Amino acid sequence: MTTLVLARNTTSLTDRLKDAGAIALVALLLGIPMIGLTTVDQGGALRIATRWPTLFAFIAVCFVGRLLLRYGFDQWRARRMVREQATLAVVDRSVATNPWLDWIGWGALGVSLVLPIAFSDNRYVVDTATTVLIYVMLGWGLNVVVGLAGLLDLGYVAFYAVGAYTYGLLSTQFGWGFWQALPVAGAMAASFGIILGWPTLRLRGDYLAIVTLGFGEIIRVILVNWTELSGGPNGITSIPRPSFFGLPFKPPGDDPTFASFFGLEYAPNQRILFLYYLILGLALLTNLFVSRMRKLPVGRAWEAMREDEIACRAMGINARNVKLSAFALGAMLGGFAGVFFAARQGFISPESFTFNESAIILAIVVLGGMGSQLGVVLASLVLVLLPELGRDFAEYRMLIFGAAMILIMIWKPGGILAHREPTMRYVAGGESR
């Protein structure tokens, strides 16, 4: 059982006086030209007059105020540490089992299932929810690389683009359907993940971030300039939409359609609802896949590598294969999301896969809590809905968005859900589950 030791770090009176004295010195240097000296009119000429009592009063206020502020902050920090020590005995139990997180997860699933039915006549709500689920799926994919394996990736949008363009080319050039192209696009994105991961195995931190950022920009520039393959800036148009087991969502005709097969009256929102439930199903499968992978040896190796790579190497873990598996699986999930994006839009272009998208996906993982599945969902809701709610404030939209992100990180520096569900629990008798 892990023991958490909290050391009380109190500040002595001497340290407080030194700190307040330093603030008083700054107040003196700033106060001499601003308060201590002033100009007065004497006989039509400007002369310099002094206000030393006012300056000394200002310095005294700064000294006493800083002293009181530092004392109050020390008292607040001491009380907080006492509360943490009081709850130390139940920390392990509360972190290991959070029933309210399970209730939130099941509640979110229930809401997601009934939302398109409740808002079937409001396409804007269903489309926004579909966008949220796309970012949830992307966030869960990047969470494998960043949250579990601890590898900072700023070019994740490249795999998103690879999946989208793979489906776009296979569907328009070779007539492949959505379900036929889905595994191929995922395998193609995983291959690009290995291509990115192989030369960056020895890089860490900022260096790894720079390389992945460059990789994402390379993919975007290739898509812009390789006109024969990608269509260049014009992109790829007329990408076929997914069908329901071969039944298209269109008005009844000579061929069977979804509406005619089930004896329904055709409505344009049938395709919108189908796309929503399709991305919901893909997202749930992604969550199930990632949750299962975390409990396998490779998943535990990811988390061990994130905590201490040197210790993992000393224990005989193959760091190269572990990192490559994280890159490949995370890229594969991003490729799946790209396939759905292309099928939903019917048109793709390089402008949809800029660095801004990578930054948003990474922000979702960080704000949600590194490694937290439910945190990714909550952060996706925040980062997708905030810009939508700010459409009425077009001039201040990004300002509100940025301020909200800053406030979240100040309020929850470890993410919305900093304490994620542990991968393995050890119970009495040495057994684990």
C-alpha positions in Angstrom: 0.0 0.0 0.0 1.4 3.4 -1.0 2.0 5.8 1.8 1.6 9.5 1.2 3.7 11.8 3.4 2.7 15.5 3.7 5.4 17.7 5.0 4.4 21.0 6.6 6.3 23.8 5.0 5.8 26.8 7.3 7.4 30.2 6.7 9.2 31.8 9.6 8.7 35.3 10.8 12.2 36.3 9.5 11.3 35.0 6.0 8.0 37.0 6.0 9.8 40.2 7.1 12.4 39.7 4.4 9.7 39.2 1.8 7.7 42.3 3.0 10.9 44.3 3.0 11.6 43.4 -0.6 8.1 44.5 -1.5 8.7 47.8 0.4 11.9 48.4 -1.6 10.1 47.9 -4.8 7.4 50.3 -3.6 10.1 52.9 -2.7 11.7 52.7 -6.2 8.4 53.0 -8.0 6.9 55.5 -5.5 9.7 58.1 -5.7 8.9 59.3 -9.3 5.2 58.6 -9.0 4.3 59.8 -5.5 7.4 61.3 -3.8 8.0 63.9 -6.5 5.4 66.2 -8.2 5.3 69.4 -10.1 3.7 72.6 -8.9 3.1 76.0 -10.5 4.9 78.8 -8.7 4.8 82.2 -10.4 4.1 80.8 -13.9 7.0 78.3 -13.6 6.9 74.6 -12.9 8.9 73.5 -9.9 9.4 70.1 -8.3 7.9 69.5 -4.9 8.3 66.6 -2.6 5.7 64.5 -0.8 7.8 62.4 1.5 5.1 61.7 4.2 2.7 60.4 1.5 5.5 58.3 0.1 6.4 56.8 3.4 2.8 56.1 4.2 2.5 54.3 0.8 5.6 52.2 1.6 4.3 51.3 5.1 0.9 50.2 3.6 2.7 48.0 1.1 5.0 46.5 3.8 2.1 45.8 6.2 -0.2 44.6 3.5 2.4 42.1 2.1 3.1 40.9 5.6 -0.6 40.2 6.3 -1.1 38.7 2.9 1.8 36.3 3.3 0.5 35.4 6.8 -3.0 34.7 5.5 -1.7 32.6 2.7 0.5 30.5 5.0 -2.5 29.9 7.3 -4.7 28.9 4.4 -2.0 26.5 3.2 -1.5 25.0 6.6 -5.3 24.4 7.0 -5.4 22.8 3.6 -2.6 20.4 4.5 -4.3 19.5 7.7 -7.5 18.6 5.7 -5.3 16.5 3.4 -3.8 14.7 6.3 -7.2 14.1 7.8 -8.4 12.4 4.7 -5.1 10.5 4.1 -6.5 7.2 5.5 -9.3 7.1 2.9 -7.3 8.4 -0.1 -6.6 5.0 -1.6 -10.2 3.8 -1.2 -11.7 7.0 -2.6 -9.3 7.0 -5.6 -9.8 3.3 -6.3 -13.6 3.4 -6.2 -15.5 6.5 -7.3 -19.1 5.3 -7.7 -20.2 8.8 -8.7 -17.9 8.6 -11.7 -19.7 5.4 -12.8 -23.0 7.1 -12.4 -21.9 10.0 -14.5 -20.6 7.7 -17.2 -23.8 5.7 -17.4 -25.9 8.9 -17.2 -23.9 10.4 -20.1 -24.4 7.2 -22.1 -28.2 7.3 -21.5 -28.4 11.0 -22.5 -26.4 10.2 -25.7 -28.8 7.5 -26.6 -32.0 9.5 -26.3 -30.6 12.9 -27.3 -31.3 12.5 -31.1 -34.8 11.2 -30.4 -35.6 14.1 -28.1 -34.2 16.6 -30.7 -35.1 14.8 -33.9 -36.6 18.0 -35.3 -33.5 20.1 -34.4 -30.7 19.3 -36.8 -28.3 21.8 -35.2 -28.4 20.0 -31.8 -27.8 16.6 -33.4 -25.0 17.9 -35.7 -23.3 19.5 -32.7 -23.6 16.3 -30.7 -22.1 14.4 -33.6 -19.1 16.8 -33.7 -18.7 16.3 -29.9 -18.5 12.6 -30.4 -15.9 12.9 -33.2 -13.7 14.9 -30.8 -14.3 12.4 -28.1 -13.1 9.6 -30.3 -10.1 11.6 -31.3 -9.4 12.5 -27.7 -9.5 8.8 -26.7 -7.1 8.0 -29.5 -4.6 10.7 -28.5 -5.1 9.7 -24.9 -3.3 6.4 -25.6 -0.2 8.3 -26.8 -0.2 11.2 -24.4 -2.2 10.2 -21.4 -1.2 6.5 -21.1 2.3 6.3 -22.8 3.3 9.9 -21.9 4.5 10.8 -25.4 3.7 14.4 -26.3 2.2 14.4 -29.8 1.5 17.7 -31.5 0.8 16.3 -35.0 -2.1 13.9 -34.2 -4.2 15.6 -36.9 -1.9 13.9 -39.5 -3.4 10.5 -38.7 -6.9 12.1 -38.8 -6.1 13.3 -42.3 -4.6 10.0 -43.4 -7.8 8.2 -42.5 -10.0 10.8 -44.2 -8.0 10.9 -47.4 -7.7 7.1 -47.5 -11.5 6.7 -47.5 -11.9 9.6 -49.9 -9.6 8.1 -52.5 -10.8 4.5 -52.1 -14.5 5.5 -52.3 -14.2 7.9 -55.3 -11.5 6.1 -57.3 -12.2 2.5 -56.6 -15.9 2.5 -55.5 -15.2 1.1 -52.0 -17.9 1.4 -49.3 -17.6 2.8 -45.8 -17.2 -0.5 -44.1 -14.8 -1.8 -46.6 -12.5 1.2 -46.3 -12.7 1.6 -42.5 -10.2 -1.2 -41.6 -7.9 -0.3 -44.5 -7.8 3.4 -43.5 -7.2 2.4 -39.9 -4.3 0.2 -41.0 -2.9 3.0 -43.2 -3.0 5.5 -40.3 -1.3 2.9 -38.0 1.4 2.5 -40.6 2.0 6.3 -40.6 2.1 6.1 -36.8 4.9 3.6 -37.0 6.7 5.8 -39.5 6.5 8.7 -37.1 7.4 6.7 -34.1 10.4 4.8 -35.4 12.8 7.7 -35.9 11.6 9.5 -32.7 12.1 6.7 -30.2 15.0 8.4 -28.5 13.4 11.8 -28.3 11.5 13.1 -25.2 9.7 16.1 -24.1 10.0 19.3 -26.2 12.1 17.5 -28.8 9.4 14.9 -29.4 6.8 17.6 -29.6 8.7 19.5 -32.2 9.2 16.4 -34.4 5.5 15.4 -34.2 4.5 19.0 -35.0 6.7 18.9 -38.1 5.3 15.6 -39.1 1.7 17.0 -39.0 2.8 20.0 -41.1 4.6 17.7 -43.6 1.4 15.7 -44.2 -0.7 18.9 -44.6 1.9 20.4 -47.1 1.9 17.1 -49.1 -1.9 17.2 -49.3 -1.8 20.8 -50.5 0.8 20.2 -53.2 0.3 16.7 -54.4 -2.6 17.6 -56.6 -2.7 14.4 -58.6 -3.4 12.4 -55.5 -5.2 14.6 -53.1 -6.7 17.2 -55.3 -4.6 19.9 -53.8 -6.3 22.8 -52.1 -9.6 21.8 -53.9 -9.7 18.6 -51.9 -11.9 15.6 -52.8 -15.6 16.0 -53.5 -18.5 13.6 -53.9 -17.4 11.2 -51.2 -20.2 8.7 -50.8 -22.1 8.6 -47.5 -22.3 5.4 -45.4 -25.4 3.3 -45.9 -27.4 1.0 -43.6 -26.1 -2.4 -44.8 -26.4 -1.3 -48.4 -29.6 0.6 -47.9 -29.0 4.3 -48.9 -30.8 7.2 -47.2 -32.6 8.8 -50.1 -36.1 9.1 -51.5 -37.7 5.8 -52.7 -36.9 4.8 -56.2 -36.3 1.7 -58.3 -33.6 0.5 -55.9 -34.5 -0.4 -52.3 -33.8 2.3 -49.8 -33.8 2.5 -46.0 -37.3 4.1 -45.9 -38.8 1.7 -48.4 -37.3 -1.4 -46.9 -38.7 -0.6 -43.4 -41.9 0.9 -44.7 -41.2 4.3 -43.4 -41.9 7.7 -44.9 -38.7 9.3 -46.2 -37.3 12.1 -44.1 -34.0 13.9 -44.5 -33.2 13.7 -40.8 -33.0 9.8 -41.1 -29.4 10.1 -42.5 -28.5 12.6 -39.7 -29.7 10.3 -37.0 -27.9 7.3 -38.6 -24.6 9.2 -38.7 -25.1 10.2 -35.1 -25.6 6.6 -33.9 -22.8 5.4 -36.2 -20.2 7.7 -34.5 -21.7 6.9 -31.1 -21.1 3.2 -31.8 -17.6 3.8 -33.1 -16.8 5.9 -30.0 -18.1 3.3 -27.6 -16.1 0.6 -29.4 -13.0 2.9 -29.0 -13.7 3.3 -25.3 -14.1 -0.4 -24.9 -10.9 -1.1 -26.8 -8.8 1.4 -24.9 -10.1 0.3 -21.6 -9.3 -3.3 -22.4 -5.8 -2.4 -23.7 -5.0 -0.6 -20.4 -5.5 -3.9 -18.5 -3.3 -5.9 -20.8 0.5 -6.1 -20.3 1.1 -3.7 -23.1 -1.3 -1.1 -21.5 0.5 -1.4 -18.2 3.8 -1.1 -20.0 2.5 2.2 -21.4 1.8 3.6 -18.0 5.0 2.3 -16.6 6.9 4.0 -19.4 5.1 7.3 -18.7 6.2 7.2 -15.1 9.8 6.1 -15.4 11.3 4.9 -18.7 14.7 4.2 -17.2 13.2 1.9 -14.6 11.2 0.1 -17.3 14.3 -0.6 -19.3 16.0 -1.9 -16.2 13.1 -4.3 -15.7 13.5 -5.6 -19.2 10.6 -3.8 -20.9 11.3 -3.3 -24.6 10.8 0.5 -24.8 10.9 0.6 -28.6 8.1 -1.8 -29.1 6.0 -0.2 -26.3 6.3 3.2 -27.9 5.6 2.0 -31.4 2.5 0.2 -30.2 1.2 3.4 -28.6 1.9 5.4 -31.7 0.3 2.8 -34.0 -2.9 2.2 -31.9 -3.4 5.9 -31.3 -3.0 6.6 -35.0 -5.4 3.8 -35.9 -8.1 5.3 -33.8 -7.5 8.7 -35.3 -7.7 7.2 -38.8 -11.1 5.7 -37.9 -12.4 9.1 -36.9 -11.0 10.6 -40.1 -13.0 8.0 -42.1 -16.2 9.0 -40.4 -15.4 12.7 -40.9 -15.0 12.3 -44.6 -18.1 10.2 -44.9 -20.1 12.7 -42.9 -18.9 15.8 -44.8 -18.8 14.3 -48.3 -15.9 16.7 -49.0 -12.4 17.0 -47.5 -9.6 19.5 -48.0 -6.3 20.3 -46.3 -7.9 23.2 -44.5 -9.7 20.7 -42.3 -6.5 19.3 -40.9 -4.4 22.2 -39.6 -2.4 22.5 -36.5 -5.3 24.1 -34.8 -7.1 20.8 -34.8 -4.1 19.1 -33.1 -4.0 21.8 -30.5 -7.8 21.3 -29.7 -7.4 17.5 -29.5 -4.4 17.8 -27.2 -6.3 20.4 -25.1 -9.1 17.9 -24.7 -6.7 15.3 -23.3 -5.0 17.7 -21.0 -8.1 19.5 -19.7 -9.9 16.3 -19.2 -7.1 14.7 -17.2 -4.2 12.7 -18.5 -5.4 9.1 -19.0 -9.0 9.7 -17.9 -11.6 8.4 -20.3 -14.5 10.2 -18.8 -12.4 13.4 -18.5 -12.0 13.4 -22.3 -15.8 13.4 -22.7 -16.3 16.3 -20.3 -13.5 18.3 -21.9 -14.9 17.6 -25.4 -18.2 19.0 -24.3 -16.5 22.1 -22.9 -14.2 22.8 -25.9 -16.9 22.1 -28.5 -19.8 23.8 -26.9 -18.0 26.9 -25.7 -17.3 28.2 -29.2 -20.9 27.3 -30.2 -22.3 29.3 -27.3 -20.1 32.2 -28.2 -21.3 32.6 -31.7 -23.5 35.6 -30.6 -20.3 37.3 -29.4 -18.3 36.9 -32.6 -15.8 39.6 -31.8 -15.0 38.1 -28.4 -15.5 34.4 -29.2 -11.9 33.3 -29.0 -11.2 35.6 -26.1 -14.0 33.9 -24.1 -12.7 30.5 -25.3 -9.1 31.2 -24.1 -10.2 32.7 -20.8 -12.4 29.6 -20.1 -9.4 27.3 -20.7 -7.2 29.4 -18.4 -9.8 29.3 -15.7 -10.2 25.6 -16.0 -6.4 25.0 -15.7 -6.3 27.3 -12.7 -9.2 25.6 -11.0 -8.2 22.1 -12.0 -4.4 22.1 -12.9 -4.5 18.3 -13.2 -7.5 18.3 -15.5 -11.2 18.1 -14.9 -10.8 14.5 -13.6 -7.2 14.4 -12.3 -7.8 11.1 -10.4 -8.5 8.5 -13.0 -9.7 5.0 -12.4 -6.7 2.8 -11.5 -5.8 0.1 -14.1 -5.3 -2.6 -11.5 -6.5 -3.0 -8.0 -4.7 -5.1 -5.4 -6.8 -6.6 -2.7 -6.0 -8.6 0.4 -4.2 -11.9 -0.3 -2.1 -10.5 -3.1 -4.8 -11.0 -5.8 -5.4 -8.3 -8.4 -8.4 -7.5 -10.6 
